Amino acid sequence: MKAALYARVSTDEQRKESIDDQLRECRNVCRRQGFDVIAEW
């Protein structure tokens, strides 16, 4: 199965680094589930 990942900062209170954190967690989930990540935004 394939996956495209999308992360964003939704409030002014969030750190810009939270995007990297979100993508890292999504990659981990995909790896555990056997998904191939084909794109990231």
CORKABEL-V89872 format. One line per field, one symbol per residue. phi: phi as a letter, one per 40 degrees, with the letter a starting at -180 (. if undefined). psi: psi as a letter, one per 40 degrees, with the letter a starting at -180 (. if undefined). A space follows every 10 residues. Layout:
BEGIN
phi: ???
psi: ???
END
This chain:
BEGIN
phi: .bbbbbbacc bccccccccc cccccccccc cccgcccbab b
psi: iiihihiihe ieeiideddd dddddddddd ddefihheih .
END
